[in-house]
Amino acid sequence: MRRLFWMGVGVALTVVVVRQGRALLERYAPPEATAAVAGAGRLARAAEGARREFAAGFAERERALREALVGDVDVDKLRAEAPARRAALRETFGGRHAAPPEWAENPTEDPDDDDGYAFF
């Protein structure tokens, strides 16, 4: 209860200080200064509007790209099935980092690498 009271006092003081500050600014500052402050406020609001429009367009484009990439697949369903699929792969390949058995017979070097260049 005490915190709520002091929060209310803080909000009330903030409102009073802002209103008194604006009144002092209008009374003592030249009209050009208040117009500049108002112009800066308009500019800030325009920038915020542009940022919101950009974020909305970005989200829309991301949604369209995601839909084009994934299509009509239910991503939530795939995420729910992922642990079972991982377990099946681990069972098939015999461990977390084990290679398939048919890979053991294949050479580890590239047969097309006849230039003799070593890149490691």
C-alpha positions in Angstrom: 0.0 0.0 0.0 2.9 2.3 0.8 4.5 1.7 -2.6 1.2 2.4 -4.4 0.9 5.7 -2.4 4.4 6.9 -3.4 3.9 5.8 -7.0 0.8 8.0 -7.1 2.7 10.9 -5.5 5.4 10.5 -8.2 2.9 10.5 -11.0 1.1 13.5 -9.7 4.4 15.4 -9.2 5.5 14.5 -12.8 2.2 15.8 -14.2 2.5 19.1 -12.3 6.2 19.6 -13.2 5.5 18.9 -16.9 2.5 21.3 -17.0 4.4 24.1 -15.1 7.4 23.6 -17.3 5.3 24.0 -20.5 3.6 27.1 -19.0 7.0 28.7 -18.1 8.3 27.8 -21.6 5.3 29.5 -23.3 5.6 32.6 -21.0 9.3 33.3 -21.1 10.6 31.7 -24.3 10.3 33.5 -27.6 7.6 32.2 -30.0 10.3 30.8 -32.3 11.6 28.6 -29.6 8.2 27.1 -28.8 7.6 26.6 -32.5 11.0 24.8 -32.7 10.0 22.6 -29.7 6.6 21.9 -31.3 8.4 21.1 -34.6 10.7 18.7 -32.9 7.7 17.0 -31.3 6.1 16.6 -34.7 9.3 15.3 -36.1 9.6 12.7 -33.3 6.0 11.6 -33.8 6.6 11.3 -37.6 9.7 9.2 -37.0 7.8 7.0 -34.6 5.1 6.5 -37.2 7.7 5.7 -39.8 9.3 3.2 -37.4 5.9 1.5 -36.8 5.1 1.4 -40.5 8.6 -0.2 -41.2 8.1 -2.7 -38.4 4.6 -3.7 -39.8 6.0 -4.0 -43.3 9.0 -6.0 -42.0 6.6 -8.4 -40.2 4.4 -8.8 -43.2 7.4 -9.6 -45.5 8.8 -12.0 -42.9 5.4 -13.8 -42.8 5.2 -14.0 -46.6 8.8 -15.3 -46.8 8.2 -17.8 -44.1 5.0 -19.0 -45.8 6.8 -19.3 -49.1 9.6 -21.3 -47.5 7.6 -23.6 -45.3 4.3 -23.6 -47.2 1.3 -25.2 -45.6 3.3 -27.2 -43.1 2.1 -27.0 -39.5 5.3 -25.9 -37.8 3.9 -26.4 -34.3 3.1 -30.0 -35.1 6.7 -30.6 -36.4 8.1 -29.0 -33.3 6.0 -31.3 -31.1 7.2 -34.3 -33.1 10.9 -33.3 -33.1 11.9 -35.2 -29.9 10.5 -38.5 -31.2 12.2 -38.0 -34.6 15.5 -37.2 -32.9 15.2 -40.3 -30.8 14.5 -42.4 -33.9 17.5 -40.9 -35.7 19.8 -41.6 -32.7 18.5 -45.2 -32.6 19.1 -45.6 -36.3 22.6 -44.1 -36.3 23.7 -45.5 -33.0 24.5 -42.4 -31.0 24.6 -38.7 -31.1 27.6 -38.2 -33.5 27.9 -41.6 -35.1 28.0 -41.8 -38.8 25.9 -44.3 -40.8 27.5 -47.7 -41.3 27.7 -47.3 -45.1 29.9 -44.3 -44.7 32.6 -46.4 -43.1 33.4 -48.1 -46.4 33.8 -44.9 -48.4 37.1 -43.1 -48.7 37.6 -39.9 -46.7 39.5 -38.0 -49.4 38.0 -36.5 -52.4 38.8 -38.6 -55.5 38.4 -35.5 -57.7 41.1 -33.6 -55.8 44.0 -34.5 -58.2 45.5 -31.0 -58.1 47.4 -31.8 -54.9 46.3 -28.6 -53.2 45.9 -28.8 -49.4 43.5 -26.3 -47.9 44.0 -27.3 -44.3 
